[in-house]
Amino acid sequence: MDLNPEEVERAFGTVYYGGQTEQAMEAFKERWGGLTEEAFTTALQKGTAEEKALALLALSYSNAPQAQTLHSEHLEASEPLERWTSASGLGEKKDERALPVLTALLLEFLPPRMHSLEREGGRCHFWRIKAAALLGAWGRGDLAPALRHALEKVWRIEQADQVERRHVWQSYQDELVYALGRMEAFGALTGFSLPRTRLQLWLVLLACGSIQAREHDGDLLTQLQVNQEVKRKVARVLEQRFGLSKEEQHSALEHYADAYFHRLEWG
């Protein structure tokens, strides 16, 4: 049986997130005889680590009837990618069996054995970000301590890294902060010693998460510059939850883009 082509492509794009999706699809078809449910099921049994992960995602995204069972069976796999994709598939369905793997993934291989600018290090980084997003979408307050602990750890890693490489940690930090906002964990930054610009940026992200701005309105960097309604909602959270004055709210919102890009250049 053929699977949904869009969802199959999505699965390839997730596993081969750094590109080469089309080449990977052609190689898979040649090796396994197509992009059917049967081909992915066979690859799951006999394929490489990447092919098994790919099969798990493709079957899950296309809602194959056996997908959830397969994911649960592979949650404790020794191969990390297989374990992560299983947890991701279950996590998207809010299946609580995924929680131990997703929370462990937040800190897996940290400090990194390979830097995030390298292929394997980048893969770990990608899946950590995905885990944070899935946990944030759960909206459960009892998950906030794990996310905050990860944020503390990655903040320390960024500070210890070379200045020209610090920016690679910031996308993960942002996802953690936004996820904490979705949980309304407004005190999550207590105890952090942050530069003023980073504190402002993260307070805005917490506020955005609490109103689910990204889910409702799209890219935050754009919306916080052009969408007056989003800015009003975020300003209200900054006032009510963090006690920021009108001037402080205005500064945090108007300088969000500057702070975002400035840290990319200077850490």
Backbone as a ProteinNet text record, in pm:
[ID]
protein_1_A
[PRIMARY]
MDLNPEEVERAFGTVYYGGQTEQAMEAFKERWGGLTEEAFTTALQKGTAEEKALALLALSYSNAPQAQTLHSEHLEASEPLERWTSASGLGEKKDERALPVLTALLLEFLPPRMHSLEREGGRCHFWRIKAAALLGAWGRGDLAPALRHALEKVWRIEQADQVERRHVWQSYQDELVYALGRMEAFGALTGFSLPRTRLQLWLVLLACGSIQAREHDGDLLTQLQVNQEVKRKVARVLEQRFGLSKEEQHSALEHYADAYFHRLEWG
[TERTIARY]
84.5	0	88.2	57.2	132	94.1	192.1	167.8	151.1	100.3	80.1	213.8	226.6	356	407.8	318	361.9	418.9	356.7	404.6	533.7	546.7	671.5	786.3	760.1	862.6	897.4	796.1	820	911.2	890.4	974.4	1119	1139	1275.5	1338.8	1260.4	1312.6	1352	1285.5	1318	1446.5	1458.7	1578.4	1700.1	1679.8	1787.7	1768.5	1759.8	1722.6	1822.4	1945.9	2048.2	2047.9	1951.9	1945.9	1954.3	1968.6	1983.9	1859.6	1743.4	1619.9	1588	1597	1561.2	1653.7	1784.3	1878.2	1848.7	1815.7	1785.3	1659.6	1559.8	1436.7	1463	1542.5	1573.8	1653.6	1749.1	1829.8	1743.2	1648.1	1558.8	1471.1	1417	1330.8	1406.3	1529.1	1609	1643	1671.4	1713.1	1595.5	1477.9	1365.8	1245.3	1258.6	1152.7	1036.1	1053.7	945.2	931.7	821.2	792.3	658.1	637.3	511.3	520.3	405.6	402.4	485	477.3	552.5	702.8	745.6	888.3	940.6	864.1	908.4	907.4	810.9	804.8	926.3	965.7	1084.4	1210.7	1219.5	1335.9	1348.1	1235	1236.1	1296.5	1278.8	1330.6	1476.9	1515.9	1646.1	1737.6	1690.1	1765.3	1872	1938.4	2037.3	1964	2040	1979.5	1896.4	1949.2	1874.4	1748.2	1758.5	1641.8	1534.1	1575.3	1477.2	1406.3	1482.7	1422.9	1327.5	1370.2	1288.2	1157.8	1166.7	1047.2	950.3	1002.7	917.3	842.1	911.5	847.1	746.9	784.7	695.4	566	576.3	457.6	372.4	438.4	365.3	293.6	367.1	309	192.9	200.1	93.4	-17.3	-8.1	-112	-133	-24.4	-35.4	-85.9	-177.9	-242.8	-148.5	-33.4	58.2	162.7	157.6	266.3	286.5	179.1	195.5	253.6	212.5	268.9	417.8	454.3	595.5	679.1	626.1	698.8	723.9	623.1	639.4	742.6	749.2	844.4	988.5	1007.3	1142.4	1185.3	1106.5	1138.3	1267.8	1303.1	1423.1	1534.8	1530.6	1634.3	1770.7	1874.5	2009.4	2057.1	2004.8	2042.7	1965	2035.1	1965.7	1863.1	1898.1	1806.8	1675.7	1685.6	1567.7	1481.5	1547	1477.8	1410.9	1482.9	1429.2	1308.4	1317.4	1205	1082.7	1103.3	991.7	924.1	1004.7	949.6	880.2	936	874.1	737.1	728.3	600.2	494.7	533	437.8	409.4	511.4	494.8	397.6	397.8	304.5	159.9	141.3	7	-20.5	67.6	53.7	47.4	122.1	130	235.5	194.5	283.4	402.4	397.2	511.7	635.6	615.1	727.8	800	735.1	789.8	929.4	958.2	1094.1	1203.5	1176.5	1277	1291.8	1180.4	1186.6	1255.9	1227.7	1293	1442.1	1475.8	1617.3	1690.2	1622	1681.7	1723.3	1656.6	1691.6	1838.8	1895.1	2034.2	2123.8	2069.2	2148.4	2270.3	2385.4	2513.8	2554.4	2512.9	2558.9	2638.5	2759.2	2826.1	2849.1	2852.4	2856.1	2987.4	2975.8	3097	3140.1	3042.3	3069.2	2995.6	3058	2996.4	2877.9	2786.8	2665.4	2691.2	2809.8	2842.3	2884.8	2911.5	2944.6	2816.8	2819.9	2697.4	2629	2702.1	2639.6	2600.7	2685.3	2649.5	2526.7	2516.8	2399.9	2273.7	2285.6	2169.5	2116.7	2205.6	2163.2	2094.1	2152.4	2099.1	1957.7	1939.2	1808.2	1703.1	1737.5	1639.6	1614.7	1714.1	1689.8	1588	1603.3	1508.5	1368.3	1359.1	1229.5	1167	1248.2	1196.5	1141.1	1212.9	1165.8	1031.7	1018.5	893.8	778.5	803	698.3	655.5	751.6	719.3	644	682.9	611.4	467.3	446.8	311.8	223.8	284.7	209.4	141.5	212.1	152.8	143.1	219.5	212.6	314.7	265.8	354.4	458.4	428.6	524.9	647.4	642.8	758.5	852.8	807.9	887.2	1024.4	1038.7	1172.8	1276.7	1235.8	1330.2	1374.5	1281.1	1314.9	1404.3	1373.7	1455.3	1596.5	1608.1	1740.1	1821.6	1756.3	1825.1	1870	1784.3	1819.6	1941.7	1945.6	2062.7	2188.9	2178.9	2295.7	2345.2	2253.6	2294.6	2344.1	2289.6	2341.8	2487.5	2518.4	2657.2	2746.6	2695.5	2774.8	2804.3	2704.3	2726.7	2835.8	2831.4	2929.9	3071.3	3083.3	3215.3	3267.6	3182	3222.2	3299.5	3363.4	3433	3331.3	3369.9	3276.6	3211.9	3291.9	3237.6	3145.4	3134.9	3047.8	2930.5	2923.5	2819.3	2678.7	2665.6	2531.6	2458.4	2532.2	2464.8	2377.1	2403.3	2322.8	2194.1	2185.4	2076.9	1941.1	1938.9	1810.6	1748.4	1833.3	1782.8	1734.8	1813	1771	1636	1620.3	1494.6	1376.8	1398	1290.3	1254.6	1355.4	1330.4	1252.9	1293.2	1225.2	1081.2	1062.5	927.3	840.5	897.3	823.1	785.4	875.7	845.5	732.3	730.7	620.5	487.7	488.1	365	312.4	403	363.2	330.7	345.5	323.9	417.2	538.3	640.9	713	642.8	693.1	812.6	835	950.2	1072.2	1069.1	1175.6	1313.1	1317.5	1446.5	1504.2	1433.1	1483.8	1616.9	1715.7	1846.4	1945.5	1898.5	1989.9	2059.1	2186.8	2259.8	2279.6	2194	2188.8	2219.1	2283.5	2293.6	2153.3	2139.2	2007.4	1938.2	2011.9	1948.8	1899.1	1974.1	1931.1	1809.9	1809.8	1695.3	1569	1579.5	1463.8	1413.8	1506.6	1469.4	1396.9	1449	1386.7	1253	1238.9	1109.3	1004.3	1043.6	950.8	914	1012.8	985.2	892.7	914.5	823.4	681.6	669.3	537.5	474.6	555.3	504.8	456.4	532.3	491.7	360.1	341.9	220.3	94.8	107.4	-9.1	-6.4	92.1	108.8	112.2	192.6	198.6	245.5	341.6	394.2	289.1	213.3	110.9	-2.7	-36.8	-150.1	-111.7	11.7	45.8	167.9	248.5	363	494.1	590.1	727.3	731.6	792.4	792.7	873	986.5	1071.7	996	916.9	836.3	719.2	645.1	523.4	552.1	662.4	695.3	740	758.8	791.6	672	578.3	471	330.6	311	176.6	147.1	69.5	43	-38	-127.6	-208.7	-121.1	-26.8	65.9	148	194.6	274.6	194.1	66.2	-18.1	-35.9	-57.8	-75.4	52	166	293.1	319.9	292.1	313.2	228.8	107.8	19.8	80	138.1	201.8	324.7	402.9	522	484.3	371.2	324.8	269.9	180.8	108	190.5	278.8	355.5	494	553	690.1	702	591.2	591.7	668.8	684.8	758.4	673.7	737.7	670.4	641.9	565	535.1	664.2	756.3	882.9	964	964.2	1037.8	973.6	841	770.7	808.1	802	833.5	976.9	1069.4	1210.5	1230.1	1169.1	1186.1	1132	1018.1	956	1026.3	1059.8	1121.2	1263.9	1330.3	1468.8	1481.8	1369.8	1375.7	1460.3	1431.3	1505.3	1653	1683.1	1822.7	1896	1830.4	1893	1911.3	1813.1	1818.1	1939.5	1956.6	2065.6	2200.6	2200.1	2326.2	2394	2318.5	2380.3	2436.5	2377.2	2431.7	2572.8	2597.9	2729.2	2829.1	2777.2	2869.2	2848.9	2752.7	2731.8	2645.9
-119	0	124.3	220	344.7	432.4	504.6	598.1	738.6	828.1	967.2	1028.6	1070.8	1121.9	1240.8	1330.4	1447.3	1407	1308.8	1265.1	1184	1109.4	1036.4	1136.1	1240.5	1342.5	1412.8	1434.5	1495	1407.1	1276.7	1184	1190.7	1190.1	1199.6	1332.3	1440.3	1571.2	1581	1503	1503.8	1427.2	1308.6	1227.6	1288.1	1335.1	1397	1548.2	1602	1741.5	1838.4	1794	1882.8	1891.9	1829.3	1830.7	1691	1684.9	1558.1	1469.2	1530.5	1453.3	1374.5	1440.9	1373.3	1256.3	1274.9	1165.2	1048.4	1080.7	975.2	899.1	968.7	903.4	809.3	852.3	767.9	644.3	665.3	552.9	452.7	502.5	413.3	332.6	398.8	329.2	218.4	248.9	148.9	30.7	58.4	-46.2	-132.1	-68.8	-139.6	-157	-111.3	-138.1	-43	75.7	173.5	248.2	323.3	401.3	357	228.3	170.9	134.5	104.9	60.2	-66.9	-155.4	-280.2	-254.6	-159.6	-127.9	-71.4	19.4	77.9	-25.5	-115.1	-219.6	-311.5	-344.4	-428.1	-354.3	-225.1	-144.9	-135.8	-132.2	-126.8	-253.2	-363.4	-491.1	-513.3	-466.3	-503.9	-386.4	-264.4	-150.3	-98.9	7.6	76.9	157.4	219.8	301.6	414.5	479.9	588.1	535.8	420.8	364.9	320.5	266.7	228.3	352	456.4	580.9	639.1	635.8	685.1	606.3	475.4	390.7	421.2	438.7	469.3	600	701.1	829.9	822.5	759.3	750.9	678.7	569.8	494.2	575.3	650.7	732.4	848.4	923.1	1039.9	1002.3	884.4	841.9	765.5	762.1	698.4	550.9	481.2	336.8	275.1	179.9	128.6	70.5	16.5	-46.4	49.6	177.8	271.6	289	311.2	338.9	218.3	100.4	-21.2	-32.6	-5	-11.5	88.8	209.1	310.8	264.2	209.9	165.9	53.5	-30.3	-141.6	-94.9	23.5	72.6	184	210.4	319.1	295.5	171.6	142	87.8	119.3	73.2	128	52.2	97.5	208.3	210	312.8	441.6	552.1	675.5	724.6	726.8	781.4	702.4	573.6	487.2	519.4	539.8	571.6	709.2	806.4	941.7	950.7	884.1	890.6	820.6	713.4	645	737.9	804.8	897.1	1014.5	1060.6	1171.3	1131.8	1013.2	968.4	955.8	900.6	887.8	1023.9	1108.9	1241	1327.7	1316.3	1395.1	1354.3	1232.8	1184.1	1194.4	1264.5	1282.5	1149.3	1052.2	921.8	930.8	912.4	935.6	839.1	731.5	641.6	710.2	818.9	890.7	980.9	1016.8	1119.4	1088.7	967.2	942.6	962.5	921.3	935.5	1081.8	1153	1293.8	1379.2	1356.2	1435.3	1400.6	1273.2	1234.5	1295.9	1306	1360.6	1506	1580.1	1720.4	1737.9	1638.1	1647.6	1538.7	1459.2	1348.2	1400	1339.8	1376.8	1521.3	1572.8	1703.2	1685.7	1747	1826	1742.5	1810.2	1736.6	1665.4	1542.7	1472.7	1519.7	1573.5	1636.1	1767.8	1868.5	2000.4	2005.4	2096.7	2107.2	2152.1	2202.8	2238.3	2116.2	2004.4	1880.7	1801.4	1709.8	1642.9	1567.8	1481.3	1402	1489.1	1588.1	1680.5	1761.2	1799.1	1872.5	1789	1660.5	1571.2	1566.1	1549.8	1549.7	1681.1	1790.4	1923.6	1936.3	1889.8	1894.1	1819.7	1700.2	1619.6	1673.5	1737.6	1802.8	1915.3	1993.8	2102.3	2046.3	1937.7	1875.3	1824.7	1766	1716.8	1831.5	1943.9	2059.6	2108.8	2112.7	2157.9	2063.9	1934.6	1837.2	1845.8	1861.1	1872.7	2002.2	2109.3	2235.3	2224.4	2154.2	2137.2	2056.7	1974.6	1896.4	1987.9	2099.1	2197.2	2154.1	2056	2004.4	2073.7	2137	2209.5	2123.9	1995.2	1909.1	1877.8	1914.4	1894.5	2015.2	2125.9	2249	2233.4	2163.1	2151.3	2088.1	1988.2	1924.3	2022.5	2102.5	2201.9	2311.6	2355.7	2459.7	2408.9	2286.1	2227.2	2221	2182.4	2178.6	2318.2	2417.9	2555.8	2602.7	2572.4	2607.8	2544.3	2416.4	2342.8	2401.7	2428.4	2477.1	2621.1	2698.9	2834.4	2827.5	2736.1	2720.6	2673	2582.3	2533.2	2646.4	2729.7	2843.2	2934.5	2965.1	3056.8	3000.7	2868	2804.9	2782	2797.8	2769.2	2887	2862.5	2968.6	3072	3198.1	3307.1	3289	3251	3240.9	3121.6	3033.2	2916.5	2918.9	3020.7	3024.3	3028.7	3089.5	3109.6	2978.1	2866.3	2741.5	2689.8	2732.7	2686.6	2766.4	2878.8	2971.7	2927.2	2854.6	2804.9	2705	2623.7	2528.4	2602	2698.4	2778	2844.6	2901.7	2968.7	2872.2	2750.4	2651	2611.8	2598.3	2566.3	2678.4	2802.4	2916.1	2925.7	2911.9	2918.4	2806.3	2685.6	2572.6	2601.8	2660.1	2697.8	2800.1	2889.5	2984.6	2915.6	2814.4	2740.2	2673.4	2640.5	2580.1	2685.4	2813.8	2925.9	2918.1	2871.4	2865.4	3000.4	3103.7	3240.2	3268.2	3184.4	3204.2	3125.4	3069.4	2977.8	3043.9	3175.5	3242.7	3290.6	3266	3303	3232.1	3308.6	3250.5	3257.9	3290.7	3306.3	3442	3444.1	3569.5	3599.6	3687.7	3710.6	3856.2	3880.5	4017.4	4074.6	4204	4266.7	4233.1	4235.1	4208.6	4064.8	3969.9	3830.2	3809.7	3872.9	3861.9	3915.1	4031.6	4088.2	3994	3940.4	3851.5	3728	3668.8	3548.3	3578.3	3694.8	3731.4	3743.2	3800.7	3810.4	3670.8	3581.4	3444.5	3370.7	3388.6	3329.6	3380.3	3510	3568.8	3514.2	3502.8	3448.7	3304.9	3225.9	3088.7	3081.2	3169.3	3163.9	3194.6	3273.4	3302.6	3219.7	3127.5	3040.5	3121.4	3226.2	3317.3	3248.6	3160.1	3093.5	3004.3	2933	2842.7	2920.2	3036.4	3114.1	3209.7	3263.5	3373	3348.5	3246.1	3216.3	3266.2	3289.1	3323.9	3441	3419.4	3521.6	3644.9	3623.8	3736.7	3834.9	3781.8	3867.3	3929.1	3846.3	3893.6	4000.8	3988.9	4087.8	4220.7	4224.7	4350.3	4413.4	4331.2	4386.7	4365.9	4273.4	4238.7	4310.9	4418.7	4500.7	4426.2	4337.1	4262	4167.3	4099.4	4012.9	4095.1	4209.6	4295.5	4340.5	4371.5	4411.8	4296.9	4177.1	4061	4031.2	4038	4011.3	4118.2	4243.4	4352.6	4332	4281.5	4256.9	4150.6	4045.8	3942.8	3999.4	4078.3	4138.7	4226.4	4292.8	4379	4297	4203	4131.7	4022.7	3956.4	3845	3884.3	3987.3	4023.8	4165.2	4237.9	4370.6	4474.5	4456.6	4554.9	4680.1	4793.8	4921	4935.4	5035.5	5060.8	5082.8	5156.2	5183.2	5054.6	4970.1	4843.3	4748.2	4746.1	4664	4710.2	4840.1	4896.7	4863.1	4877.2	4849.4	4702.9	4612.6	4469.5	4431.3	4486.5	4452	4519.1	4646.2	4719.4	4672.5	4620.3	4577.6	4425.4	4356	4209.8	4165	4218.4	4177	4213	4332	4372.2	4276.6	4241.2	4150	4011.8	3969.6	3837.5	3828.8	3927.3	3922.4	3958.3	4044.3	4085.2	3965.8	3880.2	3765.3	3666	3660	3571.5	3613.4	3743.9	3795.1	3788.4	3809.2	3824.5	3725.5	3633.8	3535.6	3588.5
0	0	0	-89.7	-95	23.8	75.6	184.3	128.3	210.4	170	127.5	0.9	-48.3	31.8	73.3	149.1	284.5	347.8	478	466	357.4	333.2	314.7	236.7	215	345.8	427.5	559.1	644.3	639.6	715.8	668.4	536.9	483.3	523.1	516.6	553	698.8	784	927	955.1	897.7	921.4	851.8	729.5	653.2	655.8	778.7	798.7	737.2	715.7	662	510.7	444.9	299.3	241.5	109.1	36.3	47.6	66	81.2	-44.8	-159.5	-285.5	-313.8	-291.5	-314.3	-220.3	-94.4	2.6	-37.4	-90	-133	-249.5	-344.1	-459.8	-417.5	-326.1	-278.8	-203.3	-125.2	-50.1	-145.7	-245.3	-341.9	-414	-450.1	-521.2	-430.5	-304.7	-211.5	-163.4	-144.1	-83	-174.3	-298.1	-395.6	-395.3	-338.6	-342.2	-211.7	-202.6	-83	-24.8	-24.3	22.9	169.8	227.6	367	384	285.7	292.5	289.8	205.1	195.3	326.9	387.3	513.4	626.4	624.5	726.3	716.2	592.2	572.4	615.3	581.9	620.3	771.9	839.4	984.9	1044.8	976.5	1025.6	987.7	870.4	816.4	781.1	795.9	746.7	841.7	796.7	879.8	986.9	1076.4	1181.9	1122.3	1018.8	955.1	888.6	822.6	753.8	852.6	966.4	1068.3	1123.3	1150.1	1199.1	1095.4	971.7	862	851.7	862.9	854.8	967.6	1087.2	1201.5	1179.8	1127.7	1103.8	989.3	880.2	764.6	800.1	873	912.8	1009.8	1096	1193.4	1125.1	1041.8	977.1	886.6	825.3	735	808.4	942.3	1024.4	991.1	960.9	942.1	1072.6	1065.1	1187	1290.2	1245.9	1340.4	1395.5	1354	1385.2	1535	1609.7	1751.9	1825.8	1785.2	1846.2	1815.7	1691.4	1652.3	1731	1746.3	1822.6	1965.4	2028.8	2167.6	2177.6	2074.7	2075.2	2059.1	2000.4	1972.6	2068.1	2171.2	2263.6	2341	2362.9	2440	2351.4	2224.5	2131.6	2172.8	2145.7	2180.1	2086.8	1965.8	1869.2	1898.9	1929.7	1969.1	1867.8	1739.4	1640.2	1635	1649.4	1652.1	1774.5	1886.2	2011.5	2002.7	1946.4	1938.8	1845.2	1729.7	1636.8	1694.6	1768.7	1833.3	1933.8	2014.8	2114	2047.1	1936.2	1862.8	1809.8	1749.9	1696.1	1803.4	1919	2029.4	2092.1	2098.3	2157.9	2081.5	1950.6	1870.9	1896.4	1946.6	1980.2	2130.4	2202.3	2347.6	2421.2	2373	2438.7	2548.5	2674.4	2786.5	2791.7	2716.3	2712.5	2655.4	2581.7	2522	2620.2	2731.5	2820.3	2873.7	2921.6	2973.4	2868.4	2745.5	2639.7	2599.7	2587.1	2546.9	2652.7	2779.2	2883.6	2893.9	2874	2873.7	2754.7	2642.2	2520.2	2537.8	2624.9	2647.8	2683.8	2751.1	2796.5	2738.5	2648.2	2594.8	2519	2547.7	2485.6	2515.8	2630.8	2676	2804.2	2818.3	2714.2	2587.6	2472.8	2346.6	2322.2	2272.8	2231.9	2092.9	2018.8	1889.7	1886.1	1829.7	1829.1	1734.4	1760.5	1679.5	1536.7	1508.9	1370.9	1290.4	1358.4	1288.7	1264	1166.6	1124	1237.7	1306.3	1411.9	1530.8	1561.9	1668.7	1632.3	1505.6	1458.8	1465.6	1439.4	1447.2	1590.6	1688.1	1828.7	1863.1	1817.6	1844.5	1787.1	1666	1599.3	1681.4	1729	1802.5	1942	2002.8	2131.5	2116.3	2010.1	1984.1	1962	1887.9	1861.9	1991.9	2079.7	2207.6	2291.3	2294.6	2370.8	2317.2	2185.2	2124.9	2158.5	2152	2182.6	2329.3	2418.1	2560	2587.8	2519.7	2535.8	2490.1	2380	2327	2422.4	2505.8	2603.8	2705.3	2737.2	2827.1	2972.3	3012.3	3149	3238.1	3345.2	3433.8	3501.9	3522.1	3591.1	3505.5	3376.5	3289.5	3291	3350.4	3349.4	3415.1	3528.3	3588.5	3495.5	3416.7	3323.8	3216	3166.9	3064.6	3122.2	3243.7	3305.5	3333.1	3379.7	3405.2	3275.9	3166.2	3036.6	2995.5	3018.3	2983.3	3062.4	3190.6	3272.6	3216.2	3182.8	3133	3000.8	2910.1	2778	2786.2	2878.8	2898.9	2944.4	3035.5	3080.8	2966.8	2884	2770.7	2673.5	2647.9	2557.3	2610.1	2738.9	2797.1	2791.4	2796.5	2795.2	2654	2553.6	2416	2357.4	2243.7	2173.6	2124.4	2130.2	2100.1	1963.7	1864.2	1728.3	1710.2	1811.2	1797.5	1895.4	1977.3	2079.5	2020.7	1903.3	1847	1820.5	1803.8	1768.4	1882	2006	2119.4	2137	2069.7	2100.1	2046.9	1938.5	1887.8	1985.1	2047.8	2147.2	2272	2316.6	2431.8	2406.3	2289	2255.4	2260.3	2209.8	2210.5	2353.1	2438.3	2578.6	2647.7	2623.9	2686.6	2636.8	2507.6	2452	2510.6	2521.8	2579.1	2724.4	2800.4	2938.5	2942.4	2845.1	2836	2810.5	2725.2	2697.9	2824.6	2915.7	3043.9	3149.7	3110.6	3202.4	3323.1	3298.1	3403.2	3405.6	3452.7	3441.9	3533.1	3631.6	3719.5	3676.7	3556.3	3513.3	3504.4	3487.2	3471.1	3604.1	3713.4	3846.5	3872.9	3913.4	3943.4	3829	3709.1	3595.8	3604.6	3576.5	3566.8	3419.1	3366.9	3222.8	3189.1	3075.6	3026.1	3003.1	3014.7	3004.3	2873	2762.7	2633	2622.4	2679.4	2674.2	2765.3	2881.5	2971.3	2903.9	2841.6	2771.8	2662.8	2585.9	2475.9	2528.3	2635.5	2689.2	2756.8	2819	2876.4	2766.7	2654.3	2541	2491.2	2483.4	2438.9	2535.8	2665.7	2763.5	2742	2721.7	2698.5	2570.7	2465.7	2338.1	2355.9	2429.7	2453.6	2528.5	2625.3	2707.4	2627.5	2520.6	2435.2	2307	2297.3	2181.2	2050.8	2053.7	1940.2	1812.4	1824.2	1704.1	1639.9	1722.5	1669.9	1604.5	1660.4	1608.9	1495.8	1503.5	1412.8	1324	1355.6	1269.6	1327	1240.3	1277.7	1374.9	1490	1594.2	1555.4	1492.6	1457.3	1368.5	1277.2	1189.3	1263.8	1336	1402	1506.2	1575.7	1678.3	1618.8	1488.2	1421.4	1352.1	1303.7	1219.1	1273.1	1365.6	1411.3	1542.8	1533.9	1650.8	1756.6	1713.9	1809.5	1891	1825	1897.3	1995.9	1953.5	2041.3	2162.1	2141.7	2254.4	2353.6	2301.7	2389.5	2467.6	2400.2	2467.3	2572.4	2539.1	2634.6	2759.7	2741.5	2855.9	2948.7	2890.1	2972.3	3042.5	2971.9	3032.5	3151.7	3140.8	3250.2	3367	3335.4	3440.2	3507	3431.1	3486.6	3535.6	3472.8	3508	3565.1	3568	3627.9	3550.7	3421.6	3341.8	3319.7	3328.1	3302.3	3153.8	3117.5	2976.1	2897.4	2958.4	2890	2871.5	2973.9	2964.6	2864.4	2860.9	2761.4	2620.8	2600.8	2468.7	2428.9	2523.1	2494	2456.3	2534.5	2508.5	2371.2	2334.6	2206.4	2088.9	2104.6	1993.8	1966.8	2068	2049.8	2037.9	2024.5	2016.1	1896.1	1779.1	1659	1670.5	1723.4	1739.7	1833.2	1944.8	2040.2	1978.8	1901.6	1836.7	1743.8	1658.9	1561.7	1624.3	1724.3	1787.5	1853.8	1919.7	1987.2	1886.9	1765.7	1662.7	1623.1	1631.8	1593.1	1708.8	1831.3	1943.3	2056.3	2040.6	2146.7	2259.6
[MASK]
+++++++++++++++++++++++++++++++++++++++++++++++++++++++++++++++++++++++++++++++++++++++++++++++++++++++++++++++++++++++++++++++++++++++++++++++++++++++++++++++++++++++++++++++++++++++++++++++++++++++++++++++++++++++++++++++++++++++++++++++++++++++++++++++++++++++++++

